[in-house]
Amino acid sequence: MSADSLAALPVRRALTARDRERLAALIDARLPPVLDSLAHWMLEHDEKGEQAAML
């Protein structure tokens, strides 16, 4: 999923402290560019997408 796709979801939720920790660890692990962009967007906007919104 791209950051644009996540931003377009009708249902998003705030990140938890655990979400922020996991995203930071993933970024430190050097994600592929598209996933790195998504992880940074999620941290910047403090949001995650709801899988049910994809249906």
C-alpha positions as CSV (number, residue, x, y, z in Angstrom):
1,M,0.0,0.0,0.0
2,S,1.2,3.5,-0.8
3,A,0.9,6.5,1.5
4,D,-1.6,7.9,-1.0
5,S,-3.7,4.7,-0.7
6,L,-3.6,4.9,3.0
7,A,-4.6,8.6,3.1
8,A,-7.6,7.8,0.8
9,L,-9.0,5.1,3.1
10,P,-12.3,6.1,4.7
11,V,-11.4,4.6,8.0
12,R,-8.1,5.3,9.8
13,R,-7.1,5.1,13.4
14,A,-4.5,6.7,15.6
15,L,-1.3,4.9,16.1
16,T,-0.6,3.3,19.5
17,A,2.7,3.6,21.3
18,R,3.5,0.1,20.2
19,D,2.7,1.0,16.5
20,R,5.1,3.9,16.7
21,E,7.8,1.7,18.2
22,R,7.4,-1.0,15.5
23,L,7.4,1.6,12.7
24,A,10.6,3.2,14.0
25,A,12.3,-0.3,14.2
26,L,11.2,-1.0,10.6
27,I,12.5,2.3,9.4
28,D,15.8,1.6,11.1
29,A,15.9,-1.8,9.3
30,R,16.0,0.0,6.0
31,L,12.7,-0.8,4.3
32,P,12.3,-0.7,0.5
33,P,11.5,2.9,-0.6
34,V,7.7,2.5,-1.0
35,L,7.4,1.0,2.5
36,D,9.8,3.5,4.0
37,S,7.6,6.3,2.6
38,L,4.5,4.6,4.0
39,A,6.0,4.2,7.5
40,H,7.1,7.8,7.6
41,W,3.7,9.0,6.5
42,M,2.1,6.9,9.2
43,L,4.4,8.4,11.9
44,E,4.0,11.9,10.5
45,H,0.2,11.7,10.5
46,D,-0.1,9.4,13.5
47,E,-2.6,7.2,11.6
48,K,-2.9,3.6,10.4
49,G,-5.5,2.2,8.0
50,E,-8.2,-0.3,8.9
51,Q,-8.1,-3.5,6.9
52,A,-11.9,-3.6,6.7
53,A,-11.8,-0.3,4.8
54,M,-10.0,-2.0,1.9
55,L,-13.0,-4.3,1.2
